[in-house]
Amino acid sequence: MTEYIIFFNQQWVGDHDMEWFQSRVEPSVAVIHDMEAAGVLVWAGGLEEDIDQAFSADATSGTVSVTDGPYAETTEFLGGLTIIDVPDEETARMWAGRIAEGCGWPQEVRRVKQRPDRRT
């Protein structure tokens, strides 16, 4: 099995009224339940939308520095993610499509690199 991360940037969601967002809850939750039933869900969730509550950690200078706010050069920020463990890319594509349809906005999919010490 291979893990994939399916995610979206908050800016991809678009501007919608609260009624529209409420209309996406049921289909989005249904996909999560389907992934649980299929035994492929590792984790799923949205992230806090208030970017002022974010903080960043950087150790590239040799000293760890933790600062308030997102990374300074970021123009988009992560809105939510799902991690699935599936047998192949075709299955990952299917679930990504289901999530995009349930949410109503685009998703990006990436295969998760396995740690060398991780046993399958």
Buried (B, 14 or more C-beta within 10 A) or exposed (E): EBBBBBBBBBEBBEEEEEEEEEEBEEBBEEBBEBBEEEEBBBEBEBBEEEEEEBEEEEEEEEEEEEEEEBEEEEEEBBBBBBBBBBEEEEBBBEBBBBBBEBBBBEBEBEEEEEEEEEEE
